[in-house]
């Protein structure tokens, strides 16, 4: 029984991030944590095989920083998602900058600690697998996740937890070879499921 971790990261430590640990038989446990130290300590304690983070984990090629003036906003992986009709917010968009900065910081720490880290986008996973997105109603998303076999879901789970569950499920699919990678190692990769369900 191996475990993966999905993180629906918030842009600030003032707002809770959702974490989900999932076993290979789709049993889950979720947490809502605020501080980087809490998130990192929990992951270190559980030692998942892979950590899937919902946040941009790299800058577009040609960007030196998030705060410079530039007309470069999209990575190759972002353009690939948009070409598939999957909507997203660029890493360099105003409120996304804090999230990107935090995601890159947490990724670097986890890699130094020996974890494999992938960037995922729960909205893309939900679209590809025919699951409702959270803006279509949390109850619908909860039902959809239950129907694909995820165990341990609770009615009271909020959107951060349900997106973290989706991130963890993407990580599990990645481990068993049911995902594809968009983008490049040089610039950044987003992992999405194959449309097989």
C-alpha positions as CSV (number, residue, x, y, z in Angstrom):
1,X,0.0,0.0,0.0
2,X,1.7,3.2,-1.1
3,X,0.5,6.7,-0.5
4,X,0.5,9.8,-2.6
5,X,-0.2,13.3,-1.5
6,X,-2.2,16.0,-3.3
7,X,-1.9,19.6,-2.2
8,X,-4.4,22.3,-3.2
9,X,-2.1,25.1,-2.3
10,X,-3.4,28.6,-1.3
11,X,-1.5,31.7,-2.2
12,X,-1.0,32.8,1.4
13,X,-0.4,31.2,4.8
14,X,-3.4,33.2,6.1
15,X,-5.7,30.9,4.1
16,X,-5.9,27.1,4.6
17,X,-4.5,24.7,1.9
18,X,-6.0,21.3,1.4
19,X,-3.9,18.2,1.7
20,X,-5.0,14.7,0.8
21,X,-3.1,11.4,1.4
22,X,-4.4,8.6,-0.7
23,X,-3.4,4.9,-0.6
24,X,-3.3,2.6,-3.7
25,X,-6.8,1.3,-2.8
26,X,-8.2,4.9,-3.0
27,X,-8.6,5.4,0.8
28,X,-8.1,9.0,1.7
29,X,-7.4,11.3,4.6
30,X,-7.6,15.1,4.3
31,X,-6.3,18.0,6.2
32,X,-6.6,21.8,6.2
33,X,-3.3,23.5,7.0
34,X,-2.1,27.1,6.8
35,X,1.6,27.4,7.4
36,X,4.4,26.2,5.1
37,X,5.9,24.5,8.1
38,X,2.7,22.6,8.9
39,X,2.4,21.4,5.3
40,X,6.0,20.3,5.0
41,X,6.0,18.6,8.4
42,X,2.9,16.6,7.5
43,X,4.4,15.5,4.2
44,X,7.7,14.6,5.9
45,X,5.9,12.6,8.5
46,X,3.8,10.6,6.0
47,X,6.6,10.2,3.4
48,X,4.4,9.8,0.3
49,X,5.9,8.4,-2.9
50,X,4.9,11.5,-4.8
51,X,3.5,15.0,-4.0
52,X,1.2,16.6,-6.6
53,X,0.7,20.3,-6.1
54,X,-2.0,22.5,-7.6
55,X,0.1,25.6,-8.2
56,X,2.4,26.8,-11.0
57,X,5.9,25.4,-10.1
58,X,7.9,27.2,-12.7
59,X,8.2,30.5,-14.6
60,X,7.5,30.9,-18.4
61,X,10.7,30.7,-20.5
62,X,12.1,34.2,-20.8
63,X,10.8,35.4,-17.4
64,X,13.5,36.1,-14.8
65,X,11.0,36.9,-12.1
66,X,7.3,37.1,-11.4
67,X,7.4,40.8,-10.8
68,X,9.3,42.1,-13.8
69,X,7.4,43.9,-16.6
70,X,7.0,41.4,-19.4
71,X,4.6,40.3,-22.1
72,X,5.6,36.6,-21.4
73,X,2.8,35.0,-19.4
74,X,2.2,31.5,-20.6
75,X,4.4,28.3,-20.4
76,X,4.2,25.7,-23.1
77,X,2.2,23.5,-20.8
78,X,-0.3,26.3,-20.2
79,X,-0.7,26.8,-23.9
80,X,-1.3,23.0,-24.4
81,X,-4.1,23.1,-21.8
82,X,-5.7,26.1,-23.4
83,X,-5.5,24.3,-26.8
84,X,-7.5,21.5,-25.2
85,X,-10.2,23.9,-24.1
86,X,-9.1,23.8,-20.4
87,X,-9.2,27.2,-18.8
88,X,-6.5,28.3,-16.4
89,X,-4.9,31.4,-14.8
90,X,-1.4,32.2,-15.9
91,X,1.4,32.0,-13.3
92,X,2.2,35.7,-13.8
93,X,-1.4,37.0,-13.3
94,X,-1.6,39.4,-10.3
95,X,-3.1,37.2,-7.6
96,X,-1.4,34.1,-9.0
97,X,2.1,35.5,-8.4
98,X,1.9,34.8,-4.7
99,X,0.7,31.2,-5.3
100,X,3.5,30.6,-7.9
101,X,6.1,32.0,-5.6
102,X,4.9,29.8,-2.7
103,X,4.5,26.7,-4.9
104,X,8.1,27.0,-6.2
105,X,9.4,27.5,-2.7
106,X,7.6,24.4,-1.4
107,X,8.6,22.3,-4.4
108,X,12.3,23.2,-3.9
109,X,12.1,22.3,-0.2
110,X,10.4,18.9,-1.0
111,X,12.9,18.0,-3.7
112,X,15.8,18.7,-1.3
113,X,14.1,16.3,1.1
114,X,14.1,13.6,-1.5
115,X,10.4,13.8,-2.7
116,X,9.2,13.5,-6.2
117,X,7.0,16.6,-7.0
118,X,4.7,17.1,-9.9
119,X,2.5,20.0,-10.9
120,X,-1.1,19.2,-11.4
121,X,-4.3,21.1,-12.1
122,X,-7.4,19.6,-10.6
123,X,-9.7,21.5,-13.0
124,X,-7.9,19.7,-15.9
125,X,-8.2,16.3,-14.2
126,X,-11.9,17.0,-13.5
127,X,-12.6,18.1,-17.1
128,X,-10.7,15.1,-18.7
129,X,-12.4,12.5,-16.4
130,X,-15.8,14.0,-16.8
131,X,-16.0,15.2,-13.1
132,X,-17.8,18.4,-12.2
133,X,-15.6,21.3,-11.2
134,X,-16.2,22.8,-7.8
135,X,-17.9,25.8,-9.3
136,X,-20.6,23.5,-10.5
137,X,-21.4,22.5,-6.9
138,X,-19.4,20.7,-4.2
139,X,-22.0,18.0,-3.8
140,X,-21.7,17.1,-7.5
141,X,-17.9,17.0,-7.3
142,X,-18.2,14.8,-4.1
143,X,-20.5,12.4,-5.9
144,X,-18.3,12.3,-9.0
145,X,-15.2,11.4,-6.8
146,X,-17.2,8.8,-5.0
147,X,-18.3,7.2,-8.3
148,X,-14.7,6.8,-9.5
149,X,-14.0,4.7,-6.3
150,X,-12.5,7.1,-3.9
151,X,-13.2,6.0,-0.3
152,X,-13.4,8.1,2.9
153,X,-15.0,11.2,1.4
154,X,-17.2,13.2,3.8
155,X,-20.2,15.5,3.1
156,X,-18.6,18.4,5.0
157,X,-15.5,18.5,2.9
158,X,-14.8,21.9,1.4
159,X,-13.5,22.9,-2.0
160,X,-9.8,22.9,-0.9
161,X,-10.1,19.3,0.4
162,X,-12.0,18.1,-2.7
163,X,-9.4,19.6,-5.1
164,X,-6.6,18.1,-2.9
165,X,-8.4,14.7,-3.4
166,X,-8.4,15.3,-7.1
167,X,-4.6,16.2,-7.0
168,X,-3.9,13.0,-5.1
169,X,-5.9,10.9,-7.6
170,X,-3.9,12.5,-10.4
171,X,-0.7,11.5,-8.6
172,X,-1.9,7.9,-8.3
173,X,-2.8,7.8,-12.0
174,X,0.7,9.1,-12.8
175,X,2.3,6.4,-10.7
176,X,0.5,3.7,-12.5
177,X,1.2,5.1,-16.0
178,X,-2.2,6.6,-16.8
179,X,-1.1,10.2,-17.3
180,X,0.6,12.3,-19.9
181,X,3.0,15.2,-19.4
182,X,2.5,18.6,-21.1
183,X,5.4,21.0,-21.5
184,X,9.1,20.5,-21.1
185,X,11.5,19.7,-18.3
186,X,13.4,22.9,-19.1
187,X,10.4,25.2,-18.6
188,X,7.9,23.1,-16.5
189,X,5.5,20.2,-16.9
190,X,1.9,19.8,-15.9
191,X,0.7,16.2,-15.4
192,X,-2.8,15.3,-16.6
193,X,-4.7,12.0,-16.8
194,X,-5.2,10.1,-20.0
195,X,-8.9,10.1,-20.9
196,X,-9.5,6.5,-20.2
197,X,-12.4,6.3,-17.7
